[in-house]
Amino acid sequence: MVAAPVTPPADVPVDPPADATDRRRWFALAIVMTAAFMDLVDVTIVNIAIPSIERDTGATFSQIQWITAGYALAFAAGLITGGRLGDIHGRKRLFLLGIGGFTVASALCGFAANPEMLVASRILQGAMAAMMVPQVLSIVHATFPAHERGKVFGLFGAIVGLGAVSGPLLGALLTEWNLFGLEWRPIFLINLPVGVVGLILGSRFITESKAPRALRLDLVGVALVTLGLLMLLYPLTRGEELDWPLWGYASMAGALGVFAALVAYERRKAARDGSPLIELSLFKVKSFAAGIAVQTVFGIGLGIFFLVWTLYMQVGLGWSALRAGLTGVPFSIAVSTAAALSVQKLVPRFGRGVLQAGALLMGLGVLSYLWEAGHYGLGITSWQMALPLVVMGVGMGLIVAPLTDAVLSGVPREHAGSASGLINTVQQMGNALGLGLVSVVFFGEIGDRLTPAQMGPAFVDAFQNALGWVAVVMAAIFVLMFALPKRPAQHLEGAGTDEPGGPDVADRLDEMDGMDGTAGSADTAVTTGAAGVPA
């Protein structure tokens, strides 16, 4: 399947001449892939160590939530900004700044003296990841010719799958081994040697690039997005702990006003200088508007599930971190396998139906898990969890890989980069919102001052309540998907070839890279598209 020739817009850099014998670009690829892997693992590795962190630091439930939600919020708020800064100041420069800052933040997390310092360090870590991750595929664009990128993107898919499997296991092993008596801290400190090596080699082998006519950064838009999210998420996260004070409701209501002000400001800015943070005209495209809703709601479901799942296994059932990590392996393998099949084999033939089947399968897996949790109670075993986890994993794999392409298929080419950045940003925002809602759907079901004998049953009941809400989320996603196109545009255009990762994919990503000054924002479609895999 070969796309029609596309003339790139003025602000999209033309492919640089690449010497086929130049091995430096493969070193550069290894460096940026390692950074992407480090970010993905750092998301997945933390959840498995949450109970150990809670025991060692005495963190409250709200602080536990912010250890994960703070990272997700900072990452979401900074994704578009990080991509735009790379366009303006250079992708290599921002990548090195991001990986250096991520390494420093990892050290601060590892040596955190109290829960407050850990939360602050995690927020910094998320902000640095938002600088680092959006540059990854922009660097690939500047380093590899179009005909080689299909192979490169296949390698990224393998990295996503490897990170999904290895993150929980690595976190479990590092926590169980208790290296040097540091308990959970090595899950962060392991980033230090990787980050230092990446920084040194990146400065030597990565080629600098930037957009010739990058737009200015919309600082007011960034501030309004961040303020609105904080006003919404902070009361949600601390509401249960503070007995839902009046100021919390006022803050959440005020967040709606902030988002309304954001929309009004972005409209004026688009009319004034054409460089808004959010391209509002995209929402006139039915498939894009529905896709944004799907991504947001999907992120909420993932944010709820993965945190409560970890707490259920380790606190409620009393399992070790290693046993919990091994229990999640069938899920991760199922996600990776289904994701590869969905893109290469299923979507070209069945289109939107693949995504809807994924939502139904994930919902079925959640309902079967809910039944098992109630039926077996505290006596449930890992092998009994395997079947619902595999069904959920297959369903998730059928959604995460093709969703971005399905949403982008109706978007005008001149807005492809901005649209892709926004899609991945709202998914991360949804994840942060889901983590905030954990205090309502999970901790809200757990009474105060529980005895050790009451702890297990209370966590089982709370887990069932949370799963019920995740099932509702899956049903909502299934309905919303009817607004997506029946088949993504690229599968309609050239049905003669079913070669995955061919020139049409490269052309499509070329169009994204640099559009509207958001080159790099599109990168997150590959590097963070499955970051929720056990986030």
Beta strands, then each sheet from edge to edge (+ up, - down):
end
